[in-house]
């Protein structure tokens, strides 16, 4: 009996060791793959990959760096700004929120531009501070100065994220689903094209496209070598809402953002906030109150920027036509502020 028990325990330990070893090997493989996919002309959809893309495209004395979520990634057209005489980098990241920006800012100050534009929707000033899904020591430090409990939660998430499979599990899942559907003829659907030249994505996006993804047979997502994202299509489901009054700042959120501003200004970088366009913007607020709280920050309130629905891909993002129109407008605003 003892011999059998020992043998059984050995088998359990060997099995556990094999599983742990497989996870470690899988993490190493993912790390290598992510690193290979993060080059001067390529990146995947997370902030660490985009940071590597930024590092490999860093230049001295860059004029402006945009920092933001997918609304920046898809709405800012780098070449439109370039054509208007502004050298920018689009540091927009799908899925990111301002809670993820301290890591980005820590990289930016190593290659300081003249100005950083932090883009966010105005309601985030009034919403609760969230825990970053991909916290780093920079974010943990920000949380620690505001709320020790949040810092511990962020530290816990940091440990979890050491296992890269958990970080990229959603991306891996959709890649597997996409691969599976290729072998399911009944699931294949015919997608409509915009024009006869719609497959010339470089022409439509006005940047060099290296990745094309079709989403729900409605939108096509492009990624460009210069760091931009582009949406083709139109899927508007949002209707006008009743007005929403924003009154009391969330102090933790404000303090978190103030730390970012302070870090940039210590490196003699001008800071501008852009409150991003929202289709049928329902929010009502006192812009003077915001300006008084951030006295050393230039604020461009574009929440109610109005364009026809045909320029929107969805309720929060412009399509390829809208991004160009918006970038023309915003670049003109930026140039006017400098004069």
N, C-alpha and C positions, 0 to 999 in steps of 0.2 A: 504493500500500500504506500509506504514512504517513498519507494522508488518511483512509483507512478505519480505521486504528488509532486515530487521534485521535477520529474520530466514534464508534467503539465505546466508547472510554474515557469520552467525554462522556455517552453513553447510560447507562453503568454509574453514573457519578456522579449523573446526574439521577435515575436510579431509586433509588439509595441516599438521595438527598436527599428524594425524594418519600416513601419509606418512613419516614424519620426524622420528617419533617413530619407524617405521618399519626399516628405514635405520640404526638408532642407534642400534636397536636390532640385525640387520643383521651384522653390524660391530663388535658388541660384540661377536656374534657367530663365525664370521670369526677369530677374535683375539684368541678366545679360541681354535678353530680348528687348526690354524697355530701353536699355542703354543703346542698343543697335538702332532702335527706332527713333532715337532722339539725336538728330544731327542738325547741321546748319540749314537743311532744307526739309526736315521731317520731324514730326512730333506726334505723340498720342494724347488722348484726352485726360491728362492729369497735370497738376501744377508742377510736379517734379520734372516731367518731360518738357513742359513749356519753359521751365527755368533753364534747362540745358540748351534748348533752342535759342533762348535769349543770350545765354553766355557765349554761344558760338556765333552769334550775330552782333555782339556788342561792338559799339564804335565809340570813339571819343567825341565828346561834345554833341551828343544827340540832343535834338531840340526838345522833344516831347515824348514821354512814355505814358500810354493809357493803361490803367490798371482796372480790371473789372471782371465781371462774370461773362456768361454766354452773350449777354446783351452788348457787351463791348466786343467780344470775339466776332460776332456776326454783324454788328452794326457799324463798326469802324473800318473804313476802306483805306488801307495804308497808301495806295497809289493815288487816290484822290487827294489826300493831304500833300503827297509829294508833288503832284501837279500844281498845287497851289503854294508851293515853296516852303512846305513844312516837313521836316524830317522827323518821323514818328516811329515808334514800335508799338504794336498791338499786343499788350500783355493780358488780353482777355482769355479766360479759361472757362470752358463749359463746366457747370456744376459748382464753381467757386462762389463764395460770398465774401464779404469784407473780413470775416473771421479768418479767412485764409491768406489775407494780404501781407501780414507781417513778414512771412518768409520771402515773399516776392520783393518787398521793400528792402529787406536785408541784402538781396542780390542787386537791386537797382542802385543802392548807394555805393556799390563797388565800381559802378560805371555811371557816375551821376550825370543825368541830363540837366537841361536848364529848368525843366518843368515836369511835374508828374500830375496827370489828371486822374483822379479817383472817381470812377463812375459807379453809381448805385441808385436804386429807386428810393425816392424820398421817404417812403414809409419805413425803411429800415432804421431810420433815426429814432423811430417811436416803438419799434418792435424789440422783443427781448434779445439779449445777446445769446447766440447759439454756440455750441461746441463745434469747432472745426472737425470735419470728417477726416481730414488728413493733417492733424496738428504736428508741428515741429517744436523744437525747443524755443524758437522765437515766439510762437503763439502761446506756448505754456507760460513763458515769462510775462506776456501781456495779461493773461488770465490771473496770474499770481498777484499782480499789482492791484487787481480789482476785486477778485473773489477767490479765496484759497480753495473752496470746494470745487469750483469750476476748473481750477488749475489741476486738481487731483483727477477730475474726470478726463481732462485733456491728456494728462500723463498716462492714464489707463488706456485711452484710445491710441496713444503713441505706441505703447507696448503691443497692442493688438495689431497695429499696422506693420510691425516688424515682419509679420507673415504676409508677404506680398500677394499671395493667392487671395486673401481676404480683401486687400485693397483693390485688386483688379477683377474680383469675382463677377461683378455685373458685366463688365466688358467681355470677359471670357464667355459668360453665358450667352450673350447676344451674338458673339462670333460663332458659337456652336450652333445656335438656332439658325443663323443665316446659312451656315454650311449645310445643315440638315435640310432646310427648305429647298436647296438647289436640287436635291434628289427626290423632291415631292412635286411631280408635275401638276397635281391638282391644286397646289398652293400657289403656283406661279400665276401672276396677274400681269396683264398688259398695262403699262403705264403710258400716259399721254405725254407728248412732247410739246414744248413751247412753240418751236418753229423748226424748219428743216435743219437749221444749224445748231440746234439745242445741245448737241453732243460736244460742241466746241466750248467746253467749260472755261477754258482760259479766256476766251473772248467775252463770255457773259460775265465772268467775275473780275476781269481786268487784272488778273494775277495768275501766276503759274500754279495749276492745281496738281496735287500729288495723291489725293485720296478722294474717292467719291462713294457716298453711302446713300441708299434709298431708304427713306423712313415712311413706313405705313402707306406706301404707294401714293403718298401725297406730297411730301417734301423731299428734296434731294439736298444732302449736306456735303459741301465741299471744304477741303482744307488746302490752304495755299502755302507755298514754301516760305513766304515772307511772314507767316504767323497769323494770317487772317483766316476767318471762317466765312462761308457764304451759304445762304439758303436760297434754293430755287423752288418756287411753288407758292401756294397761297392756301392757308387752312385757318380761316377766321371763324371761330365759334363763340367768341366772347361778345356778350351784349352789354349795352350801357347799364352801369350800376347806379344805385342811389348814392348821393354824395357821402363820403366817409370823412369825418372831421378828425384830423390829427392834432392833438393838443399837447400832451405831456411827453417830453423826451424820455426815452429809456436811458437813465444815467449810465448804466454799465456799457451800453452800446456806444454812447457818446464818448465816454472815457477811453474806450478801446480805440475808437477812431482818432481821438486827440493824441494818443501815443504815436500812431502812425504819422500824423501830421508833424509832431514834434521831431521824430526821427529824421524825416525828410528835411525839415527846415534847419536842423542842426548841421546838415550837409549842404546848406545854402541852395536848396532846391525849392523853387516856387511850387506851391500846391494849389490846384484848382479842383473843385467838386463839380461834376456834371450830374444833375439829377435826370436820369434817363427817361426818354419818352415812354409813355404807357398808353396803349390804345384805349380810347374812351376813359381817360384819366378820371377816377372818381374822387381823388384825394383833395381835401381842402386844408390849408395850413397857413401859418404866418411866416412868410419867407424872411421878414425882418428879424423875427425871433431867431431863426437859424443863422442869419448873417451876424447877429450880435453874439451868438455863441462861438462862431468860428471867425473871429474878427480878422485874422491874418491869412484867411483863405479866400481866394476868388471863387464865387459861386455862379454857375450857369444853370438856371432852372429851366430845363427843357421837358419837364414832365408832361406838359400839355402841348408839346410840339405836334402840330396837326398836318397830316398828309392823308391822302385818300387810302382806303383800305387795300387797294390794289398794290400798294407799296409795302404792305406788311406780309410776312410769312405766317405769323401767328400773333397772339395778343402782346407778345413782348419783344419780338424780333422782326427786323425788316428783311425783306427778300433782297435779291441782288440789285434790283432797281432802287428799292428804298434805301439801302445802305449807301449807295452812291449819292442820292439826293440828300440824305441826312449828313453825310460826311462833307459834302459841298457846303451845306449850311453851317455846320460846326466849324469847319476850317476858316470860313469867312468870319465867324464870331471870334475865333482865336486870333486871327490877324488884326481884327478891329481893336481888340483889347491891348495889343502890343503897340498900336499907333496912338 
